[in-house]
Amino acid sequence: MGAATEVECLDGTVRLARDLDAAASTPAAAPVAAAVTELLPMYSSVHRGAGFKSRASTAAFETARRRILAHVGREGGDDTAIICRNTTEALNHLAFRLRLEPDDVVCTTVVEHHANLLPWARYARRRYVECGTDGMFDVDDVVAALCAQPVPRLLAITGASNVTGWMPPVDAICDAAHDRGVPVVLDAAQLAPHRLVPRGPDFVAWSGHKMYAPFGAGALIGPRGAFAEGEPFLMGGGAVELVDLDEVLWAPPPEREEAGSPNVVGAVALGAAVEEMARVGWAAVDAHEAALGDRLRSGLAGIERVTLLGPPPEIPTLAVASFLVDGMPHGLVAARLACEYGIGVRHGCFCAHPYLMRLLGCRDMAGTRARVLSGDRSAIPGAVRASVGLGSTVTDVDALLDALRQLTAGTEAPVPYRQDPLSGDFFADTSVPGWWSAGSAAGGGCAQG
Ligand SMILES: Cc1ncc(COP(=O)(O)O)c(C=O)c1O
């Protein structure tokens, strides 16, 4: 999955570029790329053209929608799939569409990605389920938040953490929420590429780019009725039945929620991705990733000066591991792995600042905040994250573990690294192509996310 790419490392050696960052984004699966290639000659307007290609594109788009619904077991009933850009857009969309009032309470957790925290903050009060230093909470913690007054309008919870790979007990949590009349939205961005999405949540959101379909589409699933009243998130063509200058008759969902020309290529890619997951089979996905995940986590735990964050080894997680290297800033570890070993990982806070701060035990952020406000991101706390997907191999994991053993044993860097205070990232001071100038000029460091 993903063509083998070579990279010239700082010592002049050309190595395989190993991507251990599936929790960020994944390359296109071959059948996904094939489906997109097949569609492209037919590409035309969706729902808006009488021509043959237009009809073919519309059919492809609607077939993809059906596949996406079927993937989460929601076809043939009252549910709809809204094709959007990604999980972030899906959750913002839902937060708007639920017509929350400022006094409404949305119950969520400190484990969430920012995408499942910030949209609720815009419209409602939040009540947070806290986690322990191991990054977990249990059903009783959620029940306590559900039982507090006022009764929450919604429970917004992740299916799996993109930081630790921990999977909250979603089925039991959904039962507890439903027993109290509280609907549940599941952020399935990290879970959906690795596990069957649980059937309990009322709403589900996930992204194609983390599921081998990097063509800009995601999905928001939910009961059609939730989108049947009120104004849509976006207004414009395609979302309407009739428009007069003073009046609009909105189309029924899902069209009502998809104003503007839809991303048919992205939808077809996501439809192909869910078919591919079904073809591979969850047992095979789990077996592959569990083997690599165990190797990764136990390997990291066995390296002196490396500290794994999150749940203890006996707790099953997805194959995601966030860790610290004693005495070495997280950005420097990531830069050295990339420049000296050709290994791609992520560092920083992984768009989950409150969770990372808890895992790191950083409660007082005043100093960091002041420095960030002054434009200096060099001391943002964070960690290094390695994660695997279907395209990852044992050799990839072993290469990471070997590289970390060398780094922690004190292997000298071949050139100095400089930290860019604006991004917080480290760059090797070298003329080897692609490392210093391309890296620093591109901007937008990991540390910010
Ligand atoms: C758990 C989780 N939620 C939400 C998101 C946001 O996804 P996107 O950036 O595709 O909107 C991510 C992305 O990594 C994630 O891991």
The ligand as an ORCA input file, in Angstrom:
! r2SCAN-3c Opt
* xyz 0 1
  C      -9.809     10.867     16.898
  C      -9.791     11.903     15.818
  N     -10.821     12.736     15.700
  C     -10.880     13.678     14.752
  C      -9.842     13.833     13.858
  C      -9.947     14.902     12.825
  O      -9.947     14.330     11.574
  P      -9.822     15.252     10.294
  O      -8.526     15.974     10.421
  O      -9.821     14.273      9.183
  O     -10.977     16.154     10.283
  C      -8.741     12.993     13.932
  C      -7.616     13.178     13.024
  O      -6.537     12.715     13.205
  C      -8.716     11.999     14.934
  O      -7.697     11.158     15.061
*
